[in-house]
Amino acid sequence: CTSGVPIIPIRYNLIDKVNDKRKAFYFWKKTKVIFGNAIETRGRDVDSVMEEYRAFHDSELANW
């Protein structure tokens, strides 16, 4: 995580939209994609970055 490249957290609902046999996505239903603010990584350890990512994921899951 010392590269300094920001990570953009993304949450999406693709349940029941993935066809495992054809290896394809089907978007005939409403699909929602949420992007969070960039997570800065420069000078941070992996655990602290993952903690911030999980916080985004958990907050969006609660509002889904």
N, C-alpha and C positions, 0 to 999 in steps of 0.2 A: 504493500500500500504506500510505499514511499515514492512512487512515480509521480504523484501529484495529479494524476488524471482523475477528474471528478466522475462519480458514478451516478447515473440517473435511475432512481428507483421507479419501477413500472409494476402496475397491478392490472390484471385483465381477467375477464370471465370467459373462459373457453370450455367450460363444462358442457358436455353434450354437443360440442361443435367439432370434435376431432374424430375422424373415422380412422380407426386403427388398421383396418384392412387395406384401405386405399392410401394411407399415409397422407391424408389431406385435411384441410380445414374447411368447414362449411359455415358461411356467415349469413344464413337465411334468417337468423334470429338477431335480435338486438345484441350488439357487442359493445362493451364498455371498457375503455382503456384509460387509466389514470396515471399521469406522470407526476412524480414528486420533485421537490427542489433538489438540485445537485448536492451530493454528499462529497465534501472535500476529503481527500485522502492523504494529502501531503503531510508527512511526519506523524501519521497515526498508525496504530497497530491494527491488524485485521479484526480483532475482537471488538474494538470500539466502533469501527466502520460497520460491522455486522449488527451491532447493537442498535445503531441509528437506522439501518435498513429495516431491521425487524420492527422497530417502533413505527416506522412509516407503514409497513405491511399490516401490523396489528390495528393501527388507527383506521386505515382504509377498509379493512375487513369488518370492523365494527360499524362502519357507515355504509357498507355495501348494500 
